[in-house]
């Protein structure tokens, strides 16, 4: 069974020969630069070229040699432009910074090896008329698609499952928060619906155009597309189900309808935190898999989630906790953790292994190796 077949069988809620593994194929299932460099050094691989597909989170393209070393079944397709573009930020006295194509300013202190954070939201404090006239990026810009065909062909040669993020922007809610400011936009949804709907409608229009163009070009080759938004924190939802169903659910349904009309791709939905209250609605929208399955959050026990939703949703994540176990556990504890999550999530298929979000710089390379050793040991059906 090749990698593509393995992933599709798992998404069809059947048991492949072994659990499929994802790494470096989305914006939430990868490994940050420092951890990647440390791990390559540990296993004796040389990094020939280091380029970012997400400079904000410090996520580099992972080499084929590295991905093959760990038997990774997926390959990600990334746009030449995104919220985290360009890859050559400017610098001032104490920081690196850039303005992205949305007009958002991102800053990373020079003393930090971590991430870029937002320091300017272009729609913060603006009125309805300003927002209505604000020019958003062009989703039809050919530069977005320039390298995608080559990425797809390379993945097809190796029979890998091909995953794509949208060709423009991030999640609808997330992008609205980036533009307006998180607190301000959530308040808009509560007391200023006119502005909230204006922002979401403008974003939905260009996102739909982007999906239409992208899938018209490449839809026949894409196995999985990623959508998503952070709907919750670790304790619970950021909004009521009523508010979600009013503002966001109809637009997700519309997006999924476009995707499924132009491809056979499965829908992978990302949201951190306790998203259990939303899972039934996501299934109703046509979502096939959820990520990252943050089981350290409230009400996100992997065994209970599998029991309640396992017939309808694939768990793309939940493989090992990146907050406590991977950075702070022993190699033995890491392996025990991986075994437990496999025992909970793997029976009957419907499970793609990846850690709970990106592997961070404080994770010892020995623990990453232990995680993959445990997958090899316990991940066969």
C-alpha positions as CSV (number, residue, x, y, z in Angstrom):
1,X,0.0,0.0,0.0
2,X,1.5,3.4,-1.0
3,X,1.2,6.6,1.0
4,X,-1.7,8.1,-0.9
5,X,-3.7,4.8,-0.6
6,X,-2.9,4.6,3.1
7,X,-4.2,8.1,3.8
8,X,-7.4,7.7,1.8
9,X,-8.2,4.3,3.3
10,X,-7.9,5.9,6.8
11,X,-10.1,8.8,5.8
12,X,-12.6,6.2,4.6
13,X,-12.7,4.8,8.1
14,X,-11.0,1.6,7.2
15,X,-7.8,0.1,8.5
16,X,-4.8,0.5,6.2
17,X,-1.6,-1.5,6.6
18,X,-0.3,1.0,9.1
19,X,-1.3,4.4,10.5
20,X,-0.6,7.1,8.0
21,X,1.7,9.9,9.3
22,X,1.7,13.6,8.5
23,X,4.5,16.1,9.1
24,X,5.3,19.3,7.4
25,X,2.2,19.3,5.2
26,X,0.1,22.0,6.8
27,X,0.6,25.1,8.9
28,X,-0.2,23.2,12.1
29,X,1.5,19.8,11.6
30,X,5.1,20.7,11.1
31,X,8.3,21.5,13.1
32,X,9.7,24.9,13.7
33,X,13.2,25.9,12.3
34,X,15.3,25.4,15.5
35,X,13.8,22.0,16.3
36,X,14.2,20.9,12.6
37,X,17.8,21.9,12.6
38,X,18.5,20.2,15.9
39,X,16.7,17.0,14.7
40,X,18.6,16.9,11.4
41,X,21.9,17.3,13.3
42,X,20.8,14.5,15.7
43,X,20.0,12.0,13.0
44,X,23.0,13.0,10.8
45,X,21.2,14.8,7.9
46,X,22.6,17.9,6.4
47,X,20.3,20.8,5.5
48,X,21.2,21.9,2.0
49,X,18.7,24.8,1.9
50,X,16.5,26.4,4.5
51,X,13.4,28.2,3.2
52,X,10.2,29.1,5.0
53,X,6.7,28.4,3.8
54,X,5.5,30.2,6.9
55,X,7.9,32.8,8.3
56,X,5.4,33.9,11.0
57,X,5.5,30.6,12.7
58,X,9.1,29.9,11.6
59,X,8.1,26.8,9.6
60,X,10.6,25.7,7.0
61,X,10.1,23.5,4.0
62,X,11.3,20.0,5.1
63,X,13.7,18.2,2.8
64,X,12.6,15.0,1.0
65,X,15.5,13.2,2.6
66,X,14.1,14.2,6.0
67,X,10.5,13.3,5.2
68,X,11.6,9.9,3.8
69,X,13.7,9.2,6.8
70,X,10.5,9.3,9.0
71,X,8.2,7.7,6.4
72,X,5.9,10.6,6.1
73,X,2.9,9.9,3.9
74,X,1.7,13.4,3.1
75,X,3.0,16.4,1.1
76,X,1.8,19.9,1.5
77,X,1.1,22.4,-1.4
78,X,1.7,26.0,-0.4
79,X,1.0,29.2,-2.2
80,X,3.8,31.6,-3.2
81,X,1.9,34.3,-1.3
82,X,0.2,34.2,2.0
83,X,-0.4,36.1,5.2
84,X,3.2,35.2,6.2
85,X,4.8,36.5,3.0
86,X,7.4,37.8,2.2
87,X,10.3,35.8,3.5
88,X,12.8,38.7,3.6
89,X,11.6,41.0,6.5
90,X,13.2,44.4,7.1
91,X,14.9,45.3,10.3
92,X,15.2,48.2,12.7
93,X,17.3,48.6,15.8
94,X,15.8,45.8,17.9
95,X,13.4,43.8,15.6
96,X,12.6,42.3,12.2
97,X,9.3,43.3,10.6
98,X,7.2,43.3,7.5
99,X,3.8,44.4,6.2
100,X,1.9,41.5,4.5
101,X,-0.3,41.8,1.5
102,X,-3.3,42.6,3.8
103,X,-1.6,45.6,5.3
104,X,-0.9,43.8,8.6
105,X,2.4,44.5,10.3
106,X,4.3,41.5,11.8
107,X,7.2,42.0,14.2
108,X,9.8,39.7,15.8
109,X,12.3,41.0,18.3
110,X,15.9,40.2,17.3
111,X,16.5,38.7,20.7
112,X,13.7,36.1,20.1
113,X,14.0,32.9,18.3
114,X,10.3,32.4,18.3
115,X,7.6,34.0,16.1
116,X,6.4,37.1,14.4
117,X,3.4,38.8,16.1
118,X,0.9,41.3,14.9
119,X,1.7,44.9,15.8
120,X,-0.8,46.7,13.5
121,X,-4.4,45.7,12.5
122,X,-5.4,47.8,9.5
123,X,-9.1,47.8,10.2
124,X,-8.9,48.3,14.0
125,X,-11.1,51.3,15.0
126,X,-12.3,51.9,11.4
127,X,-15.9,52.6,10.5
128,X,-18.2,50.8,8.2
129,X,-17.5,52.9,5.1
130,X,-13.7,52.6,5.5
131,X,-14.0,48.8,5.9
132,X,-16.3,48.6,2.8
133,X,-13.9,50.4,0.6
134,X,-10.7,48.7,2.0
135,X,-8.9,46.9,-0.8
136,X,-8.1,43.3,-0.2
137,X,-5.5,41.2,-2.0
138,X,-6.2,39.7,-5.4
139,X,-7.0,36.0,-5.2
140,X,-6.5,35.6,-8.9
141,X,-2.9,36.8,-8.9
142,X,-1.0,34.2,-10.9
143,X,2.0,34.5,-8.7
144,X,0.1,32.6,-6.0
145,X,0.0,29.5,-8.2
146,X,3.5,29.7,-9.7
147,X,5.2,26.8,-7.9
148,X,2.2,24.7,-7.1
149,X,2.3,22.5,-10.2
150,X,5.9,21.5,-9.5
151,X,5.0,20.7,-5.9
152,X,2.1,18.5,-7.0
153,X,4.2,16.7,-9.6
154,X,6.9,15.9,-7.1
155,X,4.3,14.5,-4.6
156,X,2.6,12.4,-7.3
157,X,5.9,10.8,-8.4
158,X,6.3,9.4,-4.9
159,X,2.6,8.5,-4.5
160,X,2.1,10.8,-1.5
161,X,-1.2,12.1,-0.3
162,X,-1.4,15.8,-1.4
163,X,-2.7,18.4,1.0
164,X,-3.5,22.0,0.2
165,X,-4.3,25.1,2.2
166,X,-6.4,27.8,0.5
167,X,-4.4,29.9,-2.0
168,X,-5.1,33.1,-0.1
169,X,-5.4,34.1,3.6
170,X,-6.1,32.0,6.7
171,X,-9.3,31.0,8.3
172,X,-12.3,33.3,7.9
173,X,-12.6,34.2,11.6
174,X,-8.8,34.3,12.0
175,X,-8.3,36.7,9.1
176,X,-11.1,38.9,10.4
177,X,-9.3,39.0,13.7
178,X,-6.0,39.7,12.1
179,X,-7.5,42.7,10.2
180,X,-9.7,44.1,12.9
181,X,-8.1,42.9,16.1
182,X,-9.3,39.8,17.9
183,X,-11.1,41.5,20.7
184,X,-12.7,44.1,18.5
185,X,-14.0,41.6,16.0
186,X,-15.5,39.3,18.6
187,X,-17.2,42.4,20.1
188,X,-18.4,43.3,16.5
189,X,-20.1,39.9,16.3
190,X,-21.9,40.6,19.6
191,X,-23.0,44.2,19.2
192,X,-22.0,45.5,15.7
193,X,-23.3,42.8,13.3
194,X,-23.2,45.1,10.3
195,X,-19.5,45.5,10.5
196,X,-18.9,41.8,11.3
197,X,-20.9,40.7,8.3
198,X,-19.2,43.2,6.1
199,X,-15.8,41.9,6.9
200,X,-16.8,38.2,6.6
201,X,-18.6,38.8,3.4
202,X,-15.6,40.6,1.8
203,X,-13.3,37.8,2.9
204,X,-15.7,35.1,1.7
205,X,-15.9,36.6,-1.7
206,X,-12.2,36.5,-2.4
207,X,-11.7,33.2,-0.6
208,X,-14.4,31.7,-2.9
209,X,-12.6,33.1,-6.0
210,X,-9.3,31.7,-4.8
211,X,-10.8,28.2,-4.3
212,X,-12.5,28.3,-7.7
213,X,-9.3,29.3,-9.5
214,X,-7.0,26.9,-7.5
215,X,-9.3,23.9,-7.9
216,X,-10.0,24.6,-11.6
217,X,-6.2,24.3,-12.1
218,X,-5.3,21.5,-9.6
219,X,-8.5,20.0,-8.1
220,X,-8.1,16.6,-9.8
221,X,-4.8,16.1,-8.0
222,X,-5.6,17.3,-4.5
223,X,-6.5,14.6,-1.9
224,X,-7.1,16.8,1.1
225,X,-7.8,20.5,1.6
226,X,-7.4,22.3,4.9
227,X,-10.0,24.8,6.2
228,X,-10.4,26.0,9.7
229,X,-10.4,28.6,12.4
230,X,-9.6,28.6,16.1
231,X,-13.1,28.4,17.5
232,X,-12.1,27.7,21.1
233,X,-9.4,28.1,23.7
234,X,-8.3,25.2,25.9
235,X,-11.3,25.6,28.3
236,X,-14.1,26.1,25.8
237,X,-15.6,28.0,22.8
238,X,-14.8,31.6,22.0
239,X,-18.5,32.1,21.1
240,X,-21.8,30.5,21.5
241,X,-23.1,27.9,19.1
242,X,-25.9,30.3,18.2
243,X,-23.3,32.9,17.2
244,X,-21.2,30.3,15.3
245,X,-24.3,29.2,13.3
246,X,-25.2,32.7,12.5
247,X,-21.9,34.1,11.3
248,X,-19.6,31.3,10.3
249,X,-21.3,28.0,9.7
250,X,-23.2,29.1,6.5
251,X,-19.9,30.3,5.0
252,X,-18.1,27.1,5.8
253,X,-20.9,25.2,4.1
254,X,-20.6,27.4,1.1
255,X,-16.9,26.9,0.9
256,X,-17.1,23.1,1.2
257,X,-19.7,23.1,-1.5
258,X,-17.3,24.8,-3.9
259,X,-14.4,22.5,-2.9
260,X,-16.4,19.3,-3.4
261,X,-17.9,20.5,-6.6
262,X,-14.5,20.9,-8.2
263,X,-12.5,18.0,-6.6
264,X,-12.8,14.7,-4.7
265,X,-10.8,16.2,-1.9
266,X,-11.5,15.4,1.7
267,X,-12.0,18.4,4.1
268,X,-9.5,18.7,7.0
269,X,-10.7,21.3,9.5
270,X,-8.2,22.9,12.0
271,X,-9.2,24.4,15.4
272,X,-7.2,24.3,18.5
273,X,-8.7,23.9,22.0
274,X,-11.9,22.4,23.2
275,X,-13.9,22.1,19.9
276,X,-16.2,19.3,21.1
277,X,-19.3,21.5,21.1
278,X,-18.7,22.3,17.4
279,X,-17.9,18.8,16.0
280,X,-21.5,17.9,15.1
281,X,-21.9,21.2,13.2
282,X,-18.6,20.6,11.4
283,X,-19.8,17.1,10.3
284,X,-23.0,18.7,9.1
285,X,-21.0,21.2,7.0
286,X,-19.2,18.3,5.3
287,X,-15.9,18.2,7.3
288,X,-14.2,14.8,7.0
289,X,-11.3,15.2,9.5
290,X,-10.3,17.5,12.4
291,X,-6.9,18.7,13.6
292,X,-5.0,19.0,16.0
293,X,-7.2,17.0,18.5
294,X,-5.8,18.9,21.4
295,X,-6.6,16.3,24.1
296,X,-5.0,18.3,26.9
297,X,-7.9,20.8,26.5
298,X,-11.2,20.4,28.5
299,X,-13.6,17.6,27.2
300,X,-11.2,16.5,24.5
301,X,-10.4,13.0,25.8
302,X,-9.3,10.9,22.8
303,X,-11.1,7.8,23.9
304,X,-14.4,9.6,24.4
305,X,-14.1,11.5,21.1
306,X,-13.5,8.3,19.2
307,X,-16.5,6.7,20.8
308,X,-18.8,9.6,20.1
309,X,-17.6,10.8,16.7
310,X,-15.4,8.1,15.3
311,X,-17.9,6.9,12.7
312,X,-18.2,10.3,11.1
313,X,-14.9,12.1,11.6
314,X,-11.2,11.3,11.1
315,X,-8.8,12.4,13.8
316,X,-5.9,14.0,12.1
317,X,-3.7,14.6,15.1
318,X,-3.8,13.8,18.8
319,X,-0.7,11.7,18.4
320,X,1.4,13.2,21.2
321,X,1.0,16.4,23.3
322,X,3.4,19.2,22.3
323,X,2.9,21.3,25.4
324,X,4.1,18.9,28.2
325,X,5.0,15.4,27.0
326,X,7.2,16.1,24.0
327,X,9.3,18.9,25.5
328,X,9.4,17.7,29.1
329,X,8.8,13.9,29.1
330,X,11.4,11.2,29.0
331,X,11.7,9.0,25.8
332,X,9.9,6.3,27.6
333,X,7.0,8.6,28.6
334,X,6.8,9.8,25.0
335,X,6.5,6.3,23.7
336,X,3.8,5.4,26.3
337,X,1.9,8.5,25.3
338,X,2.0,7.6,21.6
339,X,0.8,4.1,22.4
340,X,-2.1,5.4,24.4
341,X,-3.3,7.7,21.7
342,X,-3.0,5.0,19.1
343,X,-5.0,2.6,21.3
344,X,-7.7,5.3,21.6
345,X,-7.9,6.6,18.1
346,X,-6.6,4.0,15.6
347,X,-9.1,1.1,15.8
348,X,-11.3,0.9,12.7
349,X,-9.2,3.5,10.8
350,X,-10.2,7.2,10.9
351,X,-6.8,8.3,12.3
352,X,-3.8,10.1,10.7
353,X,-0.9,10.5,13.1
354,X,0.6,13.8,13.8
355,X,1.6,15.6,17.0
356,X,-0.8,18.1,18.6
357,X,0.3,21.1,16.6
358,X,3.8,22.1,15.4
359,X,6.8,20.6,17.2
360,X,8.4,23.5,19.1
361,X,12.0,24.5,19.6
362,X,12.2,23.3,23.2
363,X,11.5,19.6,22.2
364,X,14.6,17.5,22.5
365,X,15.4,15.7,19.2
366,X,15.6,12.4,21.1
367,X,11.9,12.7,22.0
368,X,11.0,13.3,18.4
369,X,12.9,10.2,17.4
370,X,11.2,8.3,20.3
371,X,7.8,9.5,19.0
372,X,8.5,8.1,15.5
373,X,9.9,4.9,16.9
374,X,6.7,4.4,18.8
375,X,4.6,5.0,15.7
376,X,6.7,2.3,13.9
377,X,6.3,-0.1,16.8
378,X,2.6,0.4,17.7
379,X,1.2,1.8,14.4
380,X,0.7,-1.4,12.4
381,X,-2.8,-2.8,11.9
